[in-house]
Amino acid sequence: MRKLLICAAIAAFAAPAFADTLKEVTTKGIVLSAQGFELDVAYKPDGTFAVSMPGDPTTIAAGKWRIDGEKLCTSTDATPEECVAYPLDKKSGDSFDVTGAQGTATIKIK
């Protein structure tokens, strides 16, 4: 029993740092900048997300999200699922670049 508790404690505290970045992203949302556009992305706990223009609450795109290891996977009715790796140890206010099938985008965690 003691060995099982020790293993559980190690697993809980050894969670990879990328989980922190993805938790920040999916709980606080992001501003995505790419190809001259800036978009607000809000993630909901039910595994859906909504995209809007900054300052305009009108949803211009929506889809589903999930976490796969260090990657955030998203899809919409119009696009197949794409999984993009996120860097470690990022928090609210941080900006960084990610690269996916559509090219490179700058992400700022709200």
N, CA, C and O atoms as a MOPAC input file, in Angstrom:
PM7 MOZYME 1SCF
protein

 N      0.82400 1    -1.19500 1     0.00000 1
 C      0.00000 1     0.00000 1     0.00000 1
 C      0.86700 1     1.25800 1     0.00000 1
 O      0.60900 1     2.20700 1    -0.74000 1
 N      1.89700 1     1.24600 1     0.84200 1
 C      2.77400 1     2.40500 1     0.91500 1
 C      3.45000 1     2.66300 1    -0.43200 1
 O      3.56200 1     3.81000 1    -0.86500 1
 N      3.90000 1     1.59000 1    -1.09500 1
 C      4.55100 1     1.71100 1    -2.39200 1
 C      3.59600 1     2.33100 1    -3.41900 1
 O      4.00800 1     3.15500 1    -4.23500 1
 N      2.33800 1     1.93900 1    -3.37600 1
 C      1.33500 1     2.48500 1    -4.29100 1
 C      1.13300 1     3.98200 1    -4.04600 1
 O      1.02100 1     4.75400 1    -4.99800 1
 N      1.08500 1     4.39300 1    -2.78400 1
 C      0.93100 1     5.81500 1    -2.45500 1
 C      2.13700 1     6.62400 1    -2.90700 1
 O      1.98000 1     7.74300 1    -3.39500 1
 N      3.32600 1     6.08100 1    -2.75300 1
 C      4.53600 1     6.77700 1    -3.18400 1
 C      4.52300 1     6.94800 1    -4.70100 1
 O      4.84600 1     8.02200 1    -5.20700 1
 N      4.15000 1     5.89000 1    -5.43000 1
 C      4.08200 1     5.97400 1    -6.89400 1
 C      3.05400 1     7.00800 1    -7.33700 1
 O      3.29200 1     7.75500 1    -8.28600 1
 N      1.90800 1     7.05400 1    -6.65400 1
 C      0.86800 1     8.02700 1    -6.99500 1
 C      1.36800 1     9.45100 1    -6.75700 1
 O      1.10500 1    10.34400 1    -7.56200 1
 N      2.08300 1     9.66400 1    -5.65800 1
 C      2.61500 1    10.99100 1    -5.34700 1
 C      3.66200 1    11.41300 1    -6.37800 1
 O      3.67900 1    12.56700 1    -6.80500 1
 N      4.52200 1    10.49900 1    -6.77400 1
 C      5.53700 1    10.81600 1    -7.78300 1
 C      4.86600 1    11.18400 1    -9.09100 1
 O      5.25200 1    12.16200 1    -9.73200 1
 N      3.87200 1    10.41800 1    -9.49400 1
 C      3.16200 1    10.69700 1   -10.74700 1
 C      2.49700 1    12.06800 1   -10.70200 1
 O      2.51300 1    12.79900 1   -11.69300 1
 N      1.91700 1    12.41800 1    -9.56700 1
 C      1.22200 1    13.69700 1    -9.45100 1
 C      2.18400 1    14.87100 1    -9.54200 1
 O      1.87000 1    15.87900 1   -10.17600 1
 N      3.34700 1    14.75400 1    -8.91900 1
 C      4.29000 1    15.86900 1    -8.91500 1
 C      5.24700 1    15.85100 1   -10.09700 1
 O      5.94300 1    16.83700 1   -10.34000 1
 N      5.29400 1    14.76100 1   -10.82500 1
 C      6.18700 1    14.67300 1   -11.97900 1
 C      5.45600 1    14.98300 1   -13.27800 1
 O      5.97800 1    14.71300 1   -14.36000 1
 N      4.25800 1    15.54700 1   -13.18400 1
 C      3.51700 1    15.90200 1   -14.40300 1
 C      4.37700 1    16.82600 1   -15.24400 1
 O      4.97800 1    17.76100 1   -14.71500 1
 N      4.44500 1    16.58200 1   -16.53900 1
 C      5.31500 1    17.40600 1   -17.38200 1
 C      4.91100 1    18.86500 1   -17.38800 1
 O      3.73800 1    19.19900 1   -17.22200 1
 N      5.89100 1    19.72700 1   -17.58000 1
 C      5.65000 1    21.17500 1   -17.55500 1
 C      4.75000 1    21.63400 1   -18.68300 1
 O      4.06300 1    22.64500 1   -18.54400 1
 N      4.73500 1    20.89900 1   -19.82700 1
 C      3.89000 1    21.33900 1   -20.92600 1
 C      2.42800 1    21.32400 1   -20.53600 1
 O      1.63200 1    22.07400 1   -21.10100 1
 N      2.05600 1    20.48100 1   -19.57700 1
 C      0.67000 1    20.45800 1   -19.12900 1
 C      0.29900 1    21.82200 1   -18.54800 1
 O     -0.84000 1    22.26800 1   -18.68600 1
 N      1.26100 1    22.48600 1   -17.89600 1
 C      1.00600 1    23.81700 1   -17.35700 1
 C      0.72500 1    24.82000 1   -18.47600 1
 O     -0.20200 1    25.62200 1   -18.36400 1
 N      1.50100 1    24.78500 1   -19.53400 1
 C      1.27500 1    25.68400 1   -20.66600 1
 C     -0.09600 1    25.43600 1   -21.26000 1
 O     -0.85900 1    26.37900 1   -21.46900 1
 N     -0.41600 1    24.19500 1   -21.53400 1
 C     -1.70500 1    23.88600 1   -22.15400 1
 C     -2.87100 1    24.17500 1   -21.21900 1
 O     -3.95400 1    24.54100 1   -21.67700 1
 N     -2.66500 1    24.01600 1   -19.92200 1
 C     -3.71500 1    24.38600 1   -18.96300 1
 C     -3.95000 1    25.89000 1   -19.00700 1
 O     -5.09800 1    26.33500 1   -19.00900 1
 N     -2.88600 1    26.67300 1   -19.04200 1
 C     -3.01800 1    28.13300 1   -19.14300 1
 C     -3.74900 1    28.51700 1   -20.43000 1
 O     -4.66300 1    29.34200 1   -20.41600 1
 N     -3.33500 1    27.90800 1   -21.53600 1
 C     -3.94200 1    28.20500 1   -22.83500 1
 C     -5.43400 1    27.89400 1   -22.81600 1
 O     -6.24800 1    28.71700 1   -23.23300 1
 N     -5.79200 1    26.70700 1   -22.33500 1
 C     -7.18400 1    26.26900 1   -22.42800 1
 C     -8.08700 1    26.81800 1   -21.32800 1
 O     -9.31000 1    26.72400 1   -21.43700 1
 N     -7.51800 1    27.38400 1   -20.28200 1
 C     -8.37100 1    28.00000 1   -19.26000 1
 C     -8.46600 1    29.51300 1   -19.42500 1
 O     -9.48700 1    30.10700 1   -19.07700 1
 N     -7.42000 1    30.14400 1   -19.95000 1
 C     -7.42000 1    31.60600 1   -20.07600 1
 C     -7.70600 1    32.09400 1   -21.48500 1
 O     -8.14900 1    33.22700 1   -21.67300 1
 N     -7.45500 1    31.23700 1   -22.48900 1
 C     -7.63100 1    31.64200 1   -23.87200 1
 C     -6.37200 1    32.27100 1   -24.42100 1
 O     -5.40400 1    32.49800 1   -23.69600 1
 N     -6.39800 1    32.55200 1   -25.72500 1
 C     -5.21800 1    33.09500 1   -26.39400 1
 C     -5.61000 1    34.17200 1   -27.39300 1
 O     -6.76900 1    34.29900 1   -27.78800 1
 N     -4.60600 1    34.94000 1   -27.78500 1
 C     -4.68800 1    35.79900 1   -28.95600 1
 C     -3.70400 1    35.19100 1   -29.94600 1
 O     -2.51400 1    35.07400 1   -29.65500 1
 N     -4.20800 1    34.80300 1   -31.12000 1
 C     -3.39700 1    34.18500 1   -32.15500 1
 C     -3.13000 1    35.21700 1   -33.24600 1
 O     -4.06200 1    35.82400 1   -33.77300 1
 N     -1.86200 1    35.41500 1   -33.58300 1
 C     -1.47700 1    36.35700 1   -34.63800 1
 C     -0.75700 1    35.59700 1   -35.73900 1
 O      0.23400 1    34.91000 1   -35.49300 1
 N     -1.27600 1    35.73200 1   -36.96900 1
 C     -0.64600 1    35.06900 1   -38.11600 1
 C     -1.11000 1    35.73400 1   -39.40100 1
 O     -2.27100 1    36.12400 1   -39.52800 1
 N     -0.21200 1    35.85700 1   -40.33400 1
 C     -0.50800 1    36.36200 1   -41.67500 1
 C     -1.28600 1    37.68700 1   -41.64200 1
 O     -2.19400 1    37.90100 1   -42.44500 1
 N     -0.92100 1    38.56400 1   -40.71000 1
 C     -1.54300 1    39.87400 1   -40.62200 1
 C     -2.88400 1    39.90200 1   -39.90300 1
 O     -3.51100 1    40.95900 1   -39.82200 1
 N     -3.33400 1    38.77900 1   -39.38700 1
 C     -4.60200 1    38.70800 1   -38.65500 1
 C     -4.34600 1    38.47400 1   -37.18200 1
 O     -3.34400 1    37.87300 1   -36.79300 1
 N     -5.26800 1    38.96000 1   -36.37200 1
 C     -5.24100 1    38.70200 1   -34.93700 1
 C     -6.60900 1    38.15800 1   -34.55300 1
 O     -7.63900 1    38.73500 1   -34.90400 1
 N     -6.61200 1    37.02900 1   -33.81900 1
 C     -7.85500 1    36.37100 1   -33.44300 1
 C     -7.84800 1    36.03000 1   -31.96500 1
 O     -6.81700 1    35.64300 1   -31.41500 1
 N     -9.00700 1    36.17400 1   -31.31700 1
 C     -9.19200 1    35.70500 1   -29.94800 1
 C     -9.72100 1    34.28300 1   -30.00400 1
 O    -10.64200 1    33.98600 1   -30.76500 1
 N     -9.13900 1    33.40300 1   -29.19600 1
 C     -9.60800 1    32.02700 1   -29.12800 1
 C     -9.93800 1    31.71800 1   -27.66600 1
 O     -9.09100 1    31.84600 1   -26.78200 1
 N    -11.18500 1    31.31000 1   -27.43500 1
 C    -11.64200 1    30.94600 1   -26.08600 1
 C    -11.93100 1    29.44900 1   -26.05900 1
 O    -12.67500 1    28.93500 1   -26.89400 1
 N    -11.33900 1    28.76000 1   -25.09900 1
 C    -11.52300 1    27.31900 1   -24.93900 1
 C    -12.48900 1    27.06500 1   -23.79000 1
 O    -12.38600 1    27.69600 1   -22.73800 1
 N    -13.42500 1    26.14600 1   -23.98800 1
 C    -14.39300 1    25.80900 1   -22.94900 1
 C    -14.04800 1    24.45300 1   -22.35000 1
 O    -13.46700 1    23.60700 1   -23.02900 1
 N    -14.40600 1    24.23600 1   -21.06700 1
 C    -14.10300 1    22.96300 1   -20.41900 1
 C    -14.75300 1    21.75300 1   -21.09800 1
 O    -14.30500 1    20.62400 1   -20.90100 1
 N    -15.79100 1    21.97400 1   -21.88500 1
 C    -16.46900 1    20.84600 1   -22.53900 1
 C    -15.74000 1    20.37000 1   -23.80000 1
 O    -16.24200 1    19.49900 1   -24.50900 1
 N    -14.55600 1    20.93800 1   -24.08600 1
 C    -13.77500 1    20.50300 1   -25.23400 1
 C    -14.11500 1    21.22400 1   -26.52300 1
 O    -13.76900 1    20.75400 1   -27.60700 1
 N    -14.79600 1    22.37200 1   -26.41800 1
 C    -15.08400 1    23.17300 1   -27.60300 1
 C    -14.33900 1    24.50100 1   -27.50100 1
 O    -13.91200 1    24.91000 1   -26.42100 1
 N    -14.19100 1    25.16700 1   -28.64800 1
 C    -13.57400 1    26.48800 1   -28.64600 1
 C    -14.31300 1    27.38900 1   -29.62000 1
 O    -15.01100 1    26.92200 1   -30.52000 1
 N    -14.14400 1    28.70400 1   -29.41900 1
 C    -14.75800 1    29.70300 1   -30.29200 1
 C    -13.69400 1    30.73300 1   -30.66000 1
 O    -12.86200 1    31.11200 1   -29.83600 1
 N    -13.73900 1    31.17700 1   -31.91700 1
 C    -12.79600 1    32.16200 1   -32.43500 1
 C    -13.56700 1    33.42800 1   -32.78600 1
 O    -14.63200 1    33.36900 1   -33.40000 1
 N    -13.01400 1    34.57700 1   -32.38900 1
 C    -13.63600 1    35.86400 1   -32.71200 1
 C    -12.54000 1    36.88100 1   -33.00500 1
 O    -11.36000 1    36.64100 1   -32.74800 1
 N    -12.95700 1    38.01700 1   -33.54600 1
 C    -12.02300 1    39.12000 1   -33.76900 1
 C    -11.88200 1    39.87100 1   -32.43400 1
 O    -12.85000 1    39.95300 1   -31.67700 1
 N    -10.70700 1    40.41300 1   -32.13600 1
 C    -10.53400 1    41.15900 1   -30.88500 1
 C    -11.56300 1    42.29000 1   -30.77400 1
 O    -11.77200 1    43.05200 1   -31.71800 1
 N    -12.18900 1    42.38000 1   -29.62300 1
 C    -13.17200 1    43.42500 1   -29.37100 1
 C    -14.55600 1    43.14800 1   -29.92600 1
 O    -15.46600 1    43.95200 1   -29.72600 1
 N    -14.73800 1    42.02800 1   -30.62200 1
 C    -16.03400 1    41.66900 1   -31.20400 1
 C    -16.40300 1    40.26800 1   -30.71700 1
 O    -15.72600 1    39.30400 1   -31.07400 1
 N    -17.45200 1    40.13200 1   -29.91800 1
 C    -17.79300 1    38.82400 1   -29.36300 1
 C    -18.42200 1    37.85100 1   -30.36800 1
 O    -18.69800 1    36.70300 1   -30.01800 1
 N    -18.65000 1    38.28900 1   -31.59600 1
 C    -19.26400 1    37.42400 1   -32.59500 1
 C    -18.32600 1    36.27400 1   -32.96500 1
 O    -17.18400 1    36.50700 1   -33.36100 1
 N    -18.79800 1    35.05300 1   -32.83800 1
 C    -18.00100 1    33.87500 1   -33.18100 1
 C    -17.89000 1    33.75700 1   -34.69700 1
 O    -18.89800 1    33.73700 1   -35.40400 1
 N    -16.64600 1    33.68100 1   -35.18900 1
 C    -16.44000 1    33.52300 1   -36.63100 1
 C    -16.03900 1    32.09600 1   -36.99400 1
 O    -16.08300 1    31.71600 1   -38.16400 1
 N    -15.64900 1    31.31000 1   -35.99900 1
 C    -15.32800 1    29.89600 1   -36.19700 1
 C    -15.45000 1    29.20200 1   -34.85300 1
 O    -15.28800 1    29.82400 1   -33.80300 1
 N    -15.73500 1    27.91300 1   -34.89300 1
 C    -15.84700 1    27.12500 1   -33.67000 1
 C    -15.41500 1    25.69600 1   -33.97200 1
 O    -15.43200 1    25.25800 1   -35.12200 1
 N    -15.03700 1    24.99200 1   -32.94200 1
 C    -14.62200 1    23.61300 1   -33.14700 1
 C    -14.40100 1    22.90200 1   -31.83300 1
 O    -14.92100 1    23.30400 1   -30.79200 1
 N    -13.61800 1    21.83500 1   -31.89800 1
 C    -13.32600 1    21.00700 1   -30.72900 1
 C    -11.83000 1    21.01900 1   -30.46700 1
 O    -11.02700 1    21.17800 1   -31.38700 1
 N    -11.46400 1    20.84900 1   -29.19700 1
 C    -10.06000 1    20.77200 1   -28.81500 1
 C     -9.85800 1    19.61300 1   -27.85600 1
 O    -10.78000 1    19.16900 1   -27.17100 1
 N     -8.60400 1    19.13300 1   -27.83100 1
 C     -8.18800 1    18.12400 1   -26.85900 1
 C     -6.67500 1    18.21300 1   -26.70500 1
 O     -5.97600 1    18.72200 1   -27.58100 1
 N     -6.19300 1    17.72100 1   -25.59900 1
 C     -4.75400 1    17.70000 1   -25.34100 1
 C     -4.24800 1    16.28600 1   -25.57900 1
 O     -4.83800 1    15.31100 1   -25.11200 1
 N     -3.13900 1    16.19000 1   -26.31900 1
 C     -2.48800 1    14.91400 1   -26.59900 1
 C     -1.01300 1    15.07700 1   -26.24300 1
 O     -0.21000 1    15.51400 1   -27.06800 1
 N     -0.67000 1    14.72500 1   -25.01700 1
 C      0.71000 1    14.91100 1   -24.55300 1
 C      1.04700 1    16.37300 1   -24.46900 1
 O      0.39900 1    17.11300 1   -23.72800 1
 N      2.06700 1    16.82100 1   -25.22500 1
 C      2.45500 1    18.23400 1   -25.22400 1
 C      1.80000 1    18.99500 1   -26.36800 1
 O      2.15500 1    20.14200 1   -26.64300 1
 N      0.84900 1    18.35900 1   -27.02900 1
 C      0.21600 1    18.98900 1   -28.18800 1
 C     -1.23600 1    19.36100 1   -27.90700 1
 O     -1.95300 1    18.66600 1   -27.18700 1
 N     -1.64200 1    20.48200 1   -28.49900 1
 C     -3.03800 1    20.89300 1   -28.48500 1
 C     -3.60400 1    20.53400 1   -29.85100 1
 O     -3.10000 1    20.98200 1   -30.88100 1
 N     -4.65400 1    19.72300 1   -29.85100 1
 C     -5.27800 1    19.27700 1   -31.09100 1
 C     -6.60800 1    19.99800 1   -31.25500 1
 O     -7.41800 1    20.03800 1   -30.32800 1
 N     -6.83100 1    20.56500 1   -32.43300 1
 C     -8.07100 1    21.28700 1   -32.70900 1
 C     -8.64000 1    20.83600 1   -34.05000 1
 O     -7.91100 1    20.39400 1   -34.93700 1
 N     -9.95900 1    20.95900 1   -34.17400 1
 C    -10.62400 1    20.67700 1   -35.44600 1
 C    -11.90300 1    21.49200 1   -35.51400 1
 O    -12.48300 1    21.86300 1   -34.49400 1
 N    -12.32800 1    21.76000 1   -36.74400 1
 C    -13.61600 1    22.41100 1   -36.99000 1
 C    -14.34500 1    21.57400 1   -38.03000 1
 O    -13.79800 1    20.60200 1   -38.55100 1
 N    -15.58400 1    21.95600 1   -38.33000 1
 C    -16.31000 1    21.24700 1   -39.38100 1
 C    -15.60900 1    21.38700 1   -40.72700 1
 O    -15.72900 1    20.51300 1   -41.58500 1
 N    -14.87900 1    22.48300 1   -40.91500 1
 C    -14.23300 1    22.76200 1   -42.19800 1
 C    -12.78500 1    22.28100 1   -42.26600 1
 O    -12.21800 1    22.20800 1   -43.35600 1
 N    -12.17200 1    21.95200 1   -41.12300 1
 C    -10.76900 1    21.55100 1   -41.11900 1
 C    -10.58000 1    20.24800 1   -40.35000 1
 O    -11.23300 1    20.02500 1   -39.33000 1
 N     -9.68700 1    19.38800 1   -40.83900 1
 C     -9.40100 1    18.15800 1   -40.10500 1
 C     -8.62000 1    18.47100 1   -38.83300 1
 O     -8.07800 1    19.56500 1   -38.68000 1
 N     -8.56900 1    17.51400 1   -37.93800 1
 C     -7.82600 1    17.71200 1   -36.69100 1
 C     -6.34900 1    17.96300 1   -36.98100 1
 O     -5.72700 1    17.28600 1   -37.80000 1
 N     -5.81500 1    18.95200 1   -36.28400 1
 C     -4.39000 1    19.25100 1   -36.34500 1
 C     -3.86700 1    19.35700 1   -34.92100 1
 O     -4.47800 1    20.00700 1   -34.07300 1
 N     -2.73600 1    18.71800 1   -34.66600 1
 C     -2.11800 1    18.75600 1   -33.34700 1
 C     -0.81300 1    19.53700 1   -33.43300 1
 O      0.03600 1    19.25000 1   -34.27600 1
 N     -0.65900 1    20.52800 1   -32.55600 1
 C      0.49800 1    21.42100 1   -32.56900 1
 C      1.18500 1    21.36900 1   -31.20600 1
 O      0.53500 1    21.48700 1   -30.16700 1
 N      2.50900 1    21.19000 1   -31.22300 1
 C      3.29300 1    21.16000 1   -29.98600 1
 C      3.42200 1    22.57100 1   -29.41500 1
 O      3.64500 1    23.53700 1   -30.14500 1
 N      3.27800 1    22.66500 1   -28.10400 1
 C      3.42200 1    23.93200 1   -27.39000 1
 C      4.65300 1    23.87500 1   -26.50400 1
 O      5.00000 1    22.80300 1   -26.00700 1
 N      5.32900 1    25.01200 1   -26.29200 1
 C      6.53900 1    25.02500 1   -25.46500 1
 C      6.21900 1    24.83500 1   -23.98300 1
 O      5.07100 1    24.93600 1   -23.55200 1
 N      7.25800 1    24.56200 1   -23.23900 1
 C      7.14100 1    24.32900 1   -21.80100 1
 C      7.04800 1    25.63300 1   -21.01500 1
 O      7.49000 1    26.68900 1   -21.46600 1
 N      6.46000 1    25.52600 1   -19.82700 1
 C      6.53000 1    26.56800 1   -18.79700 1
 C      6.03600 1    27.95200 1   -19.19500 1
 O      6.62300 1    28.94500 1   -18.76600 1
 N      4.99700 1    28.05700 1   -19.98500 1
 C      4.44200 1    29.35800 1   -20.35500 1
 C      3.22900 1    29.65600 1   -19.47500 1
 O      2.52800 1    28.74800 1   -19.02800 1
 N      2.99900 1    30.95000 1   -19.23700 1
 C      1.89000 1    31.35600 1   -18.36200 1
 C      1.19300 1    32.58400 1   -18.94700 1
 O      1.60800 1    33.11400 1   -19.97800 1
 N      0.15200 1    33.01800 1   -18.29000 1
 C     -0.61900 1    34.17200 1   -18.73200 1
 C      0.29600 1    35.36000 1   -19.00200 1
 O      1.14200 1    35.71000 1   -18.17800 1
 N      0.11100 1    35.98200 1   -20.18300 1
 C      0.93100 1    37.12400 1   -20.57500 1
 C      2.10400 1    36.75900 1   -21.46700 1
 O      2.65300 1    37.62900 1   -22.14300 1
 N      2.50200 1    35.48900 1   -21.48500 1
 C      3.62800 1    35.05700 1   -22.31300 1
 C      3.21200 1    34.94200 1   -23.78200 1
 O      2.07100 1    34.60700 1   -24.09900 1
 N      4.16900 1    35.22900 1   -24.66300 1
 C      3.99300 1    35.05900 1   -26.10600 1
 C      5.06400 1    34.10200 1   -26.61900 1
 O      6.18100 1    34.07000 1   -26.10200 1
 N      4.71200 1    33.32800 1   -27.63400 1
 C      5.63700 1    32.36700 1   -28.22600 1
 C      5.10400 1    31.96200 1   -29.58900 1
 O      3.93200 1    32.17900 1   -29.89600 1
 N      5.95900 1    31.37900 1   -30.39700 1
 C      5.56700 1    30.92400 1   -31.73000 1
 C      5.30100 1    29.42500 1   -31.72300 1
 O      5.96700 1    28.66700 1   -31.01800 1
 N      4.31600 1    29.00600 1   -32.51800 1
 C      4.04200 1    27.59900 1   -32.77000 1
 C      3.95000 1    27.41600 1   -34.28000 1
 O      3.60800 1    28.34700 1   -35.01000 1
 N      4.25600 1    26.21700 1   -34.73300 1
 C      4.20300 1    25.93500 1   -36.16100 1
 C      3.30200 1    24.73600 1   -36.41300 1
 O      3.45000 1    23.68000 1   -35.79700 1
 N      2.36600 1    24.92700 1   -37.33500 1
 C      1.45000 1    23.86900 1   -37.71800 1
 C      1.35600 1    23.79200 1   -39.22900 1
 O      2.17700 1    24.37800 1   -39.93500 1
 N      0.37300 1    23.08200 1   -39.72500 1
 C      0.19300 1    22.88700 1   -41.16600 1
 C     -0.03600 1    24.20200 1   -41.90800 1
 O      0.31400 1    24.32100 1   -43.08200 1
 N     -0.62300 1    25.19000 1   -41.22800 1
 C     -0.90900 1    26.47800 1   -41.85900 1
 C      0.27500 1    27.44600 1   -41.78500 1
 O      0.20300 1    28.55200 1   -42.32100 1
 N      1.34700 1    27.04500 1   -41.13500 1
 C      2.51800 1    27.90600 1   -40.99300 1
 C      2.77700 1    28.23800 1   -39.53000 1
 O      2.35300 1    27.51300 1   -38.63000 1
 N      3.47100 1    29.33200 1   -39.31100 1
 C      3.83800 1    29.74800 1   -37.95700 1
 C      2.90400 1    30.84500 1   -37.48100 1
 O      2.54600 1    31.75000 1   -38.23500 1
 N      2.51500 1    30.75000 1   -36.21600 1
 C      1.65400 1    31.75100 1   -35.59300 1
 C      2.26000 1    32.15100 1   -34.25700 1
 O      2.95000 1    31.35900 1   -33.61500 1
 N      1.99800 1    33.37700 1   -33.84500 1
 C      2.38900 1    33.83100 1   -32.52200 1
 C      1.18700 1    33.70000 1   -31.61000 1
 O      0.08800 1    34.14800 1   -31.93600 1
 N      1.41100 1    33.07900 1   -30.46000 1
 C      0.37300 1    32.85900 1   -29.47300 1
 C      0.67900 1    33.72900 1   -28.25900 1
 O      1.81400 1    33.74500 1   -27.78400 1
 N     -0.31600 1    34.45000 1   -27.75200 1
 C     -0.17700 1    35.16400 1   -26.48600 1
 C     -1.26600 1    34.64200 1   -25.56900 1
 O     -2.45200 1    34.71000 1   -25.89500 1
 N     -0.85800 1    34.11800 1   -24.41900 1
 C     -1.82400 1    33.60700 1   -23.44900 1
 C     -2.45700 1    34.78700 1   -22.73000 1
 O     -1.75200 1    35.65100 1   -22.20700 1
 N     -3.78400 1    34.82700 1   -22.70300 1
 C     -4.48600 1    35.92600 1   -22.02400 1
 C     -4.24000 1    35.87300 1   -20.53300 1
 O     -4.74800 1    36.71500 1   -19.79300 1

